[in-house]
Amino acid sequence: MIDVDSFLICARQIFGDGFIPLHRPIFEGNERRYLTDCIDSNFVSSVGEKVNVFEEQVAQFVGAKYAVATMNGTAALHLALELAGVKAGEEVISQALTFVATCNAISYIKAKAVFLDVDIDTMGLSPIALENFLNTYADQRDEGTFNKLSGNRLAACVPMHTFGIPCRINEIKDICTKWGINLVEDAAESLGSYVGSAHTGTFGRIGTLSFNGNKVITTGGGGMIITNDSSIASQAKHLSTTAKTPHPYEFRHNEIGYNYRLPNLNAALGCAQMENLHKILEIKKEVSDRWRVFFSNQEAKFIEPLAGTQTNYWLNAVLLNSKSERDIFLRKTNEAGVMTRPAWELMHSLPMFKTCIKDSLKNSKWLHDRLVNVPSSVPNL
């Protein structure tokens, strides 16, 4: 059992007095100046200089050739799945231990999720579970890979890098390549995370990021599609801008599009945040190191990234010994004004996803009962 009093003392030593949120945004750079620039320019919506600058900054940081900014991470993932060729009635392999946005995006395509288990050490999609499922239930044909259980095409695989900790993405990529399944990375939580020298989100043809208010950096609400494929980038920008064709003054649209482009005001925040990203990641590592030392003396397991990977320390996570211990810890810490939270409800347990195909989800259920996120904000720059 974790010593709650000692935990509260440690939390206040790191973050100070008063209410301690799980992860707050930090604005200590050029945010106000860049917002004023946008207002003065009159370009506050989806057309403006800051959108282009923000896309260039993110692409350079993650090592992708192209980045296309969207209004949020869910919109980015929705578009990415459409660009990957997922059609209505097809299936997308993902994990049950994820935020609901992953599965919502799959549903927007009118596809169905297939939930496979995660690895305990990464909390991300297990390549063993993926390979076992495909070896047992997949039928590879000229027109694609099909699920023997449902008869539907397995159109894509969407692994998620949980809390910023990279999953075994190289192994997942190899399996997807072998079976001819499109890999779409949900890197919403992992800006600043790497496998070797490669940034998360760059292993498949398409990856997505999120800049929600609780992420490592924020645009208030925002997302990004990252890719090395020029045709995907071009189509992503086209579809996210209501599929409007270029014309100096007429409104012409050549297909069903989406009003998904990131407004210039939001991008202005992103530009300022990107200028401080390296410093933010350094401080987040220092916060994580302090939690690591604390939990080394407690009856709990602090989750570390795999060797050869680097996490962005978005949300630090710890595993308790049982669900009852977890529930007591959550209640006492939140009552004391220090925010902690459990993992999300597993997706297969939500009413809209109860009929989805799944494997045993043994590790996912085990993690769900024991996992707790602890405060992980940047105290200051």
C-alpha positions in Angstrom: 0.0 0.0 0.0 1.3 3.5 -0.9 1.8 5.8 2.0 -0.7 8.5 1.0 0.6 11.1 3.5 4.1 10.7 2.1 2.7 10.9 -1.5 0.9 14.2 -0.7 4.1 15.7 0.8 6.1 14.7 -2.3 3.4 16.1 -4.6 3.4 19.5 -2.8 7.2 19.5 -2.8 7.2 19.2 -6.6 4.1 21.3 -7.5 3.5 23.6 -4.5 0.4 24.2 -2.4 -3.2 24.4 -3.4 -5.1 22.1 -5.8 -2.7 20.1 -8.0 -4.2 19.1 -11.3 -3.1 16.0 -13.3 -1.6 18.0 -16.1 -2.0 21.7 -16.7 -0.9 23.8 -19.7 1.9 26.3 -19.3 2.1 29.6 -21.1 5.4 31.3 -20.4 6.7 32.1 -23.9 5.4 34.2 -26.8 1.8 33.0 -26.6 0.3 36.4 -25.9 2.5 38.2 -28.5 1.7 35.7 -31.3 -2.1 35.8 -30.5 -1.9 39.6 -30.7 -0.1 39.3 -34.1 -3.0 37.1 -35.3 -5.7 39.6 -34.1 -3.8 42.5 -35.7 -3.5 40.6 -39.0 -7.3 39.9 -39.0 -6.5 36.2 -39.9 -7.9 34.4 -37.0 -9.6 31.4 -38.7 -8.1 28.5 -40.8 -6.1 30.7 -43.1 -3.1 32.5 -41.7 0.7 32.5 -41.4 0.8 30.8 -38.0 -0.9 27.6 -39.3 1.9 27.1 -41.9 4.6 28.0 -39.4 3.2 25.5 -36.8 3.0 22.7 -39.3 6.6 23.3 -40.4 7.8 23.4 -36.7 6.1 20.1 -35.9 7.2 18.4 -39.1 10.8 19.4 -38.4 10.6 18.3 -34.8 9.2 14.8 -35.5 11.3 14.2 -38.6 8.4 14.0 -41.1 8.3 15.6 -44.5 4.7 16.9 -44.0 2.4 17.9 -41.2 -1.2 19.0 -41.7 -2.9 20.8 -38.7 -6.4 19.9 -37.7 -8.9 21.2 -35.2 -8.3 18.3 -32.8 -6.6 14.9 -32.6 -9.8 13.0 -33.2 -10.3 14.9 -36.5 -6.7 14.1 -37.4 -7.3 10.4 -36.8 -10.6 10.4 -38.6 -9.0 11.9 -41.7 -6.0 9.6 -41.4 -8.2 6.5 -41.5 -10.0 7.8 -44.5 -6.7 8.5 -46.2 -5.6 5.0 -45.4 -8.5 3.7 -47.4 -10.7 2.4 -44.6 -14.3 2.0 -45.8 -17.7 1.6 -44.1 -18.2 -1.9 -42.9 -14.5 -2.7 -42.7 -12.6 -3.4 -39.5 -9.7 -1.6 -37.7 -7.5 -3.4 -35.2 -6.8 -1.3 -32.1 -6.6 -1.7 -28.3 -9.3 -1.6 -25.6 -7.0 0.3 -23.3 -7.2 3.7 -25.0 -9.0 7.0 -24.9 -12.5 6.9 -26.5 -11.4 9.3 -29.4 -9.5 6.4 -31.0 -12.7 4.3 -31.3 -14.9 7.3 -32.1 -12.7 8.1 -35.1 -13.0 4.5 -36.3 -16.8 4.8 -36.0 -16.9 8.1 -38.0 -15.7 6.0 -41.0 -18.6 3.6 -40.1 -15.9 0.9 -39.6 -15.8 -1.4 -36.6 -13.0 -1.8 -34.0 -11.4 -5.1 -33.2 -9.9 -4.9 -29.7 -6.7 -6.8 -29.0 -4.7 -6.9 -25.8 -1.8 -4.7 -24.7 1.6 -5.4 -23.3 1.8 -4.8 -19.5 5.2 -3.0 -19.7 4.2 -0.5 -22.5 0.4 -0.5 -22.0 0.3 -0.3 -25.8 -0.9 -2.8 -28.4 0.8 -6.2 -28.0 2.5 -7.5 -31.2 2.1 -11.0 -29.8 -1.6 -10.5 -29.4 -1.7 -9.0 -32.9 0.2 -11.9 -34.5 -1.9 -14.5 -32.6 -5.1 -13.0 -33.8 -4.0 -12.7 -37.4 -2.6 -16.3 -37.5 -5.9 -17.6 -36.1 -8.5 -15.5 -37.8 -7.1 -13.7 -40.8 -7.4 -14.8 -44.4 -5.0 -13.1 -46.8 -6.4 -12.7 -50.3 -5.5 -10.7 -53.4 -8.0 -8.0 -52.4 -6.7 -7.7 -48.8 -6.7 -9.4 -45.5 -10.1 -10.5 -44.1 -11.5 -11.5 -40.7 -12.7 -15.1 -40.8 -15.0 -14.4 -37.9 -16.9 -11.6 -39.6 -16.0 -11.8 -43.3 -14.9 -8.1 -43.2 -11.7 -6.7 -44.5 -9.1 -5.8 -41.8 -8.3 -2.4 -43.3 -6.0 -0.8 -40.8 -4.3 -1.2 -37.4 -4.2 1.7 -35.0 -1.8 1.2 -32.1 -1.7 3.9 -29.4 1.4 5.0 -27.5 -0.2 5.1 -24.1 0.6 8.1 -21.8 3.6 8.9 -24.1 5.3 5.5 -23.6 6.2 4.0 -27.0 4.7 0.6 -27.7 6.6 -2.1 -29.7 5.9 -0.3 -32.9 8.7 -1.8 -35.0 7.3 -5.3 -34.3 3.7 -4.1 -35.0 4.9 -2.5 -38.3 6.5 -5.7 -39.4 3.3 -7.7 -38.7 1.2 -5.2 -40.6 3.5 -5.2 -43.6 3.4 -9.0 -43.6 -0.4 -9.1 -43.7 -0.9 -6.1 -45.9 -2.7 -4.1 -43.3 -2.4 -0.3 -43.2 -0.6 1.1 -40.1 -2.0 4.3 -38.7 -0.3 5.4 -35.5 -2.2 7.2 -32.8 0.6 9.2 -31.4 -1.8 11.7 -29.7 -0.1 11.4 -26.4 3.5 11.0 -27.5 4.9 14.2 -28.9 8.6 14.0 -27.9 8.7 10.2 -27.6 11.1 8.1 -29.7 12.0 4.5 -30.6 15.7 4.6 -31.3 16.1 7.9 -33.3 12.6 7.8 -34.9 9.8 9.8 -33.5 6.5 8.0 -32.7 3.9 8.6 -35.4 6.5 8.2 -38.2 6.6 4.4 -38.5 3.5 4.0 -40.7 2.4 6.0 -43.8 0.3 8.2 -41.5 0.5 9.2 -37.9 -1.5 11.6 -35.7 -0.8 14.0 -32.8 -3.0 15.9 -30.4 -2.5 19.3 -28.8 -5.5 19.3 -26.4 -5.2 21.4 -23.3 -3.8 18.6 -21.2 -1.1 17.5 -23.6 2.7 18.2 -23.5 2.1 21.3 -25.6 -1.3 22.7 -26.4 -3.1 24.8 -28.9 -6.2 24.8 -26.8 -7.7 22.2 -29.1 -5.7 20.9 -32.1 -4.3 17.9 -33.9 -1.9 17.0 -36.6 -1.5 14.5 -39.4 2.2 13.6 -40.1 3.4 11.7 -43.1 6.2 11.4 -45.6 3.8 10.9 -48.5 3.2 14.0 -50.5 -0.1 12.8 -51.9 -1.5 12.0 -48.5 -0.4 15.4 -47.2 -2.0 17.1 -50.1 -5.3 15.2 -49.8 -5.3 15.7 -46.0 -5.0 19.5 -46.5 -7.7 19.4 -49.2 -10.2 17.3 -47.3 -9.7 19.2 -44.0 -10.4 22.5 -45.8 -13.9 21.4 -47.0 -12.4 20.0 -50.2 -12.4 23.5 -51.7 -10.6 23.8 -55.0 -8.3 26.8 -55.6 -10.0 29.9 -57.1 -9.4 33.5 -56.4 -13.1 34.2 -55.4 -15.5 31.4 -56.3 -16.5 28.6 -53.9 -15.9 25.3 -55.7 -15.7 21.9 -54.0 -15.0 18.6 -55.7 -15.8 16.0 -53.0 -17.2 15.6 -49.5 -14.8 17.4 -47.2 -14.5 18.4 -43.6 -14.2 21.8 -41.8 -11.2 20.4 -39.8 -8.4 22.9 -40.4 -6.8 24.4 -37.3 -7.6 28.1 -36.8 -4.7 30.6 -37.0 -5.3 31.7 -33.3 -4.8 28.2 -32.1 -1.8 27.7 -34.3 -0.3 30.9 -32.8 -0.4 29.2 -29.4 1.3 26.1 -30.9 4.1 28.2 -32.5 5.0 29.7 -29.1 4.7 26.3 -27.4 7.0 24.6 -29.9 9.7 27.2 -29.1 9.7 25.8 -25.5 9.2 22.2 -26.2 12.7 21.0 -25.5 12.7 22.8 -22.2 9.3 21.4 -21.3 10.5 17.9 -22.0 13.5 18.4 -19.8 11.5 19.6 -16.9 8.9 16.8 -17.3 11.8 14.3 -17.1 12.9 15.9 -13.8 9.4 15.6 -12.5 9.3 11.9 -13.5 12.7 11.3 -11.9 11.3 12.6 -8.6 8.3 10.4 -8.8 10.5 7.4 -9.7 12.6 8.0 -6.5 9.5 8.3 -4.4 7.9 5.1 -5.7 11.1 3.1 -5.4 10.3 3.1 -1.6 6.7 2.2 -2.0 4.7 -1.0 -2.6 4.0 0.1 -6.2 5.6 -0.3 -9.6 6.5 2.9 -11.5 6.1 2.3 -15.2 9.3 2.9 -17.2 9.8 3.0 -21.0 11.5 0.1 -22.8 15.2 0.1 -23.3 16.0 1.8 -26.6 13.0 4.1 -26.4 12.4 7.5 -25.0 9.2 8.8 -23.5 7.9 12.4 -23.2 6.8 11.7 -19.6 3.3 13.0 -20.5 1.5 11.2 -17.7 3.5 9.3 -15.1 1.8 6.0 -14.3 2.1 3.6 -11.4 0.7 0.1 -10.8 -0.8 -0.7 -7.4 -1.3 -4.2 -6.0 -5.0 -4.5 -6.4 -8.2 -2.7 -7.4 -9.2 -2.1 -3.8 -5.8 -0.4 -3.1 -6.2 1.6 -6.2 -9.6 2.8 -5.3 -8.5 3.8 -1.8 -5.5 5.7 -3.1 -7.7 7.5 -5.7 -10.2 8.6 -3.2 -7.8 9.8 -0.5 -5.6 11.8 -2.9 -8.4 13.5 -4.8 -10.1 14.4 -1.5 -6.8 16.0 -0.5 -6.7 18.2 -3.6 -4.1 16.2 -5.4 -5.6 14.9 -8.7 -4.9 11.3 -9.6 -6.9 9.2 -12.0 -7.4 5.6 -13.1 -7.0 4.3 -16.7 -9.9 4.9 -19.0 -12.8 2.4 -19.0 -11.9 -0.3 -21.4 -13.5 0.4 -24.8 -15.2 -3.0 -25.1 -17.1 -2.3 -21.9 -18.7 0.9 -23.3 -22.3 0.4 -24.7 -21.5 1.5 -28.2 -18.6 -0.9 -28.6 -19.9 -4.0 -26.7 -20.5 -6.0 -29.9 -16.9 -5.5 -31.2 -14.7 -8.5 -31.7 -12.0 -8.8 -29.0 -9.5 -11.3 -27.7 -9.2 -12.1 -23.9 -7.8 -8.6 -23.1 -6.2 -10.3 -20.1 -3.4 -7.7 -19.7 -5.8 -4.8 -20.4 -8.1 -5.9 -17.6 -5.3 -6.4 -15.2 -3.8 -3.0 -15.9 -7.3 -1.3 -15.7 -7.7 -2.5 -12.1 -4.3 -1.3 -10.9 -3.1 1.7 -12.9 -3.1 5.2 -11.6 -1.8 8.4 -13.2 -0.1 10.9 -10.9 0.3 14.7 -11.4 2.8 15.3 -14.2 2.6 19.0 -15.1 5.6 21.3 -15.7 5.8 23.4 -12.4 7.4 26.3 -14.3 10.0 27.0 -17.0 
